[in-house]
Amino acid sequence: MSPRLQQIVTNIGAVGIIVGAFLVLTHPQWVGFEQPAPTSPNSAESPNSSQSAATSPAVSSSTKSSKPKPAPPSRQEIASSSPISIPLKTSQPASTVIAEISTTTDSFLVARIPDPYPFSPQSFTTINEWARVALVNILCGPRNGTFKPISASGVIIDPRGIILTNAHAAQYLLLSSDPTVDLSCVIRTGSPAYPTWNAEILYVPPSWVKEHAKDINEAHPLGTGEHDYALLRVTSTINGQPLSALPFVQIDTREGIAFTDDQILAASYPAEFAGGIVTQLNLYPSSSVTSIKKMMTLSGNTIDVVSLGGIIGAQSGSSGGAVVNAWGRLVGIISTTSEGTTTADRDLHAITLSYIDRDIASESGLNLSDILNSDIAGRAYLFNATIAPSLRQLIIDQIEGTASR
């Protein structure tokens, strides 16, 4: 490996786990209504019929359930082995263009979709089982070296092994696809996480890389979540066994399906407060039942970001984690957090599936359903052969520019 690329790896290692795992949300300028007052944690599970833990609930049903009443805001932590909160110093945030949506403004009306599914909501114990078997830990580190690895989360959205995560996590897989860069990535699953699959980039928005390549050198990069998503494709198993249909969470890209006060489950592999080198840790998934505190927009007239409050997932490593509604549908992925010394002091944000669906169609010409219904292997090959090289070079140039100064 050339000295130039050795320096690239050294700089990536200096950035370490915080950069690859999580973006710090720049301080929002809220408009509209107020956040609900915090409540004491409680268990607010709804009756359900049993389903397999490895699959999402069937869409068909012989009877259509009546619309459930919105549950009161609550927060419930589920079976986590990670520390809840440890003091963490962060930099002073700047302002952003994110604005809160008011459901009563004359200029914009957000309508909740009535009776969204022809089946009843499930127990969040069941939802947790579905989410966790589809949850993955993305771990990147050197093929030869000792710097701290970069850890993030993702969720499988297709049985062929299509993983949805953040662009700020996928950029490391983008780098690792260059054989001259001493960086390797693996997809881990389980509790604790263990190496399971190899994966490649299926799609990452070029606009995100062009805007944020410079952030590769930042210890606490800022962002709003705009364009911050990516698709990965599982290519093989670590142990060489043939790939079979993988457990996944079905997506729902409709707007108004993730509404203020709706209860959801957020699942991820938080790593910020785990301590030490991630490859030497038993890194465990963490889940929280909480409610959507705010709906926010990046464009002024769509629901693009939702606030989830100060739950255990508000820490590095949770980027790309799943946000699943009471019917077992993926409605968002974790993207950013506000600053705070503990997870309880922070406000975790997720970009909505409706936003990702709109934005990927704008960027690529195909929405999520179009992509999932296409030749995935061929599409991944085309992206990596024609688009990925120039995007990867943008990131390398930024690292090299820092190394030369």
Helices and strands as residue ranges (DSSP letters): H 3-21, E 23-25, E 76-78, E 99-100, H 124-134, E 135-141, E 150-158, E 162-165, H 167-176, E 184-189, E 194-203, H 206-212, G 213-217, E 222-223, E 230-237, E 263-268, G 278-280, E 286-291, E 294-297, E 305-309, E 322-325, E 330-337, G 343-345, E 348-352, H 353-364, H 368-372, H 376-386, H 388-404
